[in-house]
Each structure stands twice: as structure tokens, then as C-alpha cells.
Amino acid sequence: MPQPILETKNLTKIYNLGQENEFEALHSINFTAQAGEFLCVMGPSGSGKTTFINNISTIDLPTKGRVCIDGADIRTMSANEIGRFRSKTLGFVFQEFNLLDTHTIYENIAMPLALAKTKKKEARERVETVAAQMGIQEILHKYPGECSGGQRQRGAICRALVMDPKIIIADEPTGNLDRRSANEFLELVGRLNREQGVTIIMVTHDPLIASYSSRLVYIKDGIIEQTIEKEQMSQKEYFWRITEINASESKALFV
């Protein structure tokens, strides 16, 4: 069995530790993701899914337990080491795109390369390569405000890809997109997953979006309540299984 690309052991996150309002958001979670998986994380509001994503992506650190990414134990690293590791291993795509309006799409995509002090020629080649993959060569010298939502999202994906990460963390990436742009986004990340073996970990509230994944992780009350493997199911069958899980939360209100 190959080593997981991401693994947690007894992952626990406690806020306001030792205070009267101490709150345990994650309860001793054990979790693994294999290289090349396409995972979706779902759960009701306040379930702990954002805390979980933050802790497995180095944005936050667990109170207890271990998070290992590509064989590296995050809790043993200094802040500077985590920063360098994050830039080389992880790519992030956010709901709000997080593009700088005062910089062109090209400059936004190239920013991680600039922070890594990549030579200009290599940086230009990398930006042009990922832009070609995402089909946005013609907007590289436009500003975000001059682009559509779908184009801005493609720019954000390019920025996530330009350092050739092993894992892409996507937090509600389609939340600000219309259905057509959302479908385009899913086709793009699906292709990256299938053709380049990039591991995708995506948070979503939308069962249709989740049905593009290979595995669903459902978090409730700070634990992984259940997982669903797509395996041999059609996308339609998988979608209905995901819908049933989410509907059970609503049904419980009437019991």
C-alpha cells in the first residue's frame, strides 16, 4: 500500500484552550487521502468542515494529533518551513478568487513564483503554460475587473497550479459562479485530476458539485460521520446518495 499523500492521526482542534468558553471543533479525526484522489468535504454549517480543511492545509495547526502531507509532519516545522512547504506542495482556490484588482491576471498568476524568487524567463514560461491549459492566454494582460467570473476563476486556478502542487485545496470554489461557469470549473479540475494526477480536496454545499468527486467525506459535529466511495456508481447514482445524506439533516428537524 503506497504512503498516503495526506494523513491525520487523532486530529483535534480546540479553540480558547483553558478558558471558560473552550470549544473542541474537531474530535480526534483519523483520515487518509491517496495521491490522485478527488475528494469532496461536506457537512452542515458549524460542522467543523472549514476547521478541518484549514488544519489539513497548513492554514491552521491542530491542538493535538498529527497532520502529515507528502510524508512531512506539519507540527514539527517552523512557520518559515511551513510557508516554503505550502508554496511547493499545495495550491489554493477560494470562493472569492482572491485576485488582486491592481494587478493583471498574468501578475496574479506569477505572484507565487515571484515570492519563490523564480527567474523571470522560467516564470513567464510557467505562467504561459498553465494559462494555455486553462484557455486564458488572451486575458493575461487584463485586470480582474475586466474579466468574467469564469475567467477570474480560471486565473485563480492557474495561480494555484503555477508552482506544480501535488494537492489543490478548493474551498467553495463555485460559490460565486453561475452554473455554466461552475460546470466548466469542474471539467477543468476533473481533467487535472485524471490527466495529471493532481489530488483535489474540495469543500462544497452542492450535491451536484460533489458528484464529480471520487469520494465524499461528510463531517458533522467535529467528526467524520461517514464517507461514500463512488466506485462503480454512475454520477447520477452517486449524486442521489449524496443528496440523501444532506436531506437527512433537514428531515431530522421534523422528527
JOCOR-V119477 format. One line per field, one symbol per residue. phi: phi as a letter, one per 20 degrees, with the letter a starting at -180 (. if undefined). psi: psi as a letter, one per 20 degrees, with the letter a starting at -180 (. if undefined). Layout:
# JOCOR-V119477
phi: ???
psi: ???
This chain:
# JOCOR-V119477
phi: .ffffbbdclfcccelgnefegceecdledbccegnfcdddcrfgnfofffffffedmfcdffcnccdclndeffeefffffgffgfeddcdcdgemleefecfggffffgffffelffgfffffffffffffemcgfdgdeegfedfgffffffffgffefelfecddcdlfdfddfffffffgfffffffffedmffdccebdegffffeeebddddblmcefaccefleffffffgffffffffffffffde
psi: pqpqhppqolopppqlpirhkppohpnlppqqpqpjqoqpprqrpjhjhgggghhijjhrqqhraqoppkipohiiqrghhggggghhhqqpprhjgkqphjqrgghghighhghjlqqgggggggghghhhhikkhijhjrqhijqrghghhhghgghhihjlqhppooolijhjqrgghghgghhghhgggghijpppoppqiohgghiirippooppkjrohrqppgdjqrhgggghggggghhhgghhhj.
